[in-house]
Amino acid sequence: MRTSLKLLLALCAVAAVAAAQGPARGEGVAVVSFGWKYEGYAPVEVVRNKKSGMTLSVKRGTDYVFKYRATATIRNDGAQAVKAVEWEYVFAEPEGGKELKRYRFESKQAVGPGATGALSKDVFIRPDENTRHLTRGRQRAVVTRVEYADGSVWKAGGEKP
């Protein structure tokens, strides 16, 4: 009986300390909305090497790629100001959820406590790349790392978000 009481008091003390620390970092940053938009073609500079025998010729040229814009709106529900966010835009099969494609981004975006912030990054896809995930995949945006104004960092756990 006495051992059970001591164990119960120890568990209550641990629970009180955990409750005083508040929610884990990163739990206060939520994705409110997200989107993926086609923005046309974009020119990119390319360098082509051609080797024949003992000579090497290098030519600069311009290719055109498909340009998309990935966006996400985040809300900072925590008490700490956000300095930067690493996030991913994920395409998965509608049935079964198998991942088709994942794009990783970093945005240096200050978001104060209780405020929202808009994140956006351009994505360039070569015409010869497989784009099946764009038409077939179910989309979502995931926050994987948050850097706070005080220098502390929250990172998603070992599981894939």
JOHUQUI-V788203 format. One record per residue. N is the residue number from 1. PSI is psi as a letter, one per 40 degrees, with the letter a starting at -180 (NA if undefined). Layout:
# JOHUQUI-V788203
N|PSI  N|PSI
This chain:
# JOHUQUI-V788203
1|d  2|d  3|d  4|d  5|d  6|d  7|d  8|d  9|d  10|d  11|d  12|d  13|d  14|d  15|d  16|d  17|d  18|d  19|d  20|d  21|e  22|a  23|i  24|i  25|i  26|d  27|d  28|e  29|h  30|i  31|h  32|d  33|i  34|i  35|i  36|h  37|h  38|h  39|e  40|a  41|i  42|h  43|h  44|i  45|h  46|i  47|h  48|h  49|h  50|h  51|h  52|h  53|b  54|e  55|i  56|h  57|h  58|h  59|h  60|i  61|a  62|h  63|i  64|h  65|i  66|h  67|h  68|i  69|h  70|h  71|i  72|i  73|h  74|i  75|h  76|h  77|e  78|i  79|e  80|i  81|h  82|h  83|d  84|i  85|h  86|h  87|i  88|i  89|h  90|h  91|h  92|i  93|h  94|d  95|h  96|d  97|e  98|h  99|h  100|d  101|i  102|h  103|h  104|h  105|i  106|h  107|h  108|g  109|h  110|h  111|h  112|i  113|h  114|e  115|i  116|i  117|i  118|h  119|i  120|i  121|i  122|i  123|h  124|h  125|h  126|i  127|d  128|e  129|i  130|h  131|f  132|d  133|d  134|d  135|d  136|d  137|i  138|h  139|i  140|i  141|h  142|h  143|h  144|e  145|h  146|h  147|h  148|i  149|d  150|e  151|e  152|i  153|h  154|h  155|i  156|i  157|a  158|d  159|i  160|h  161|NA
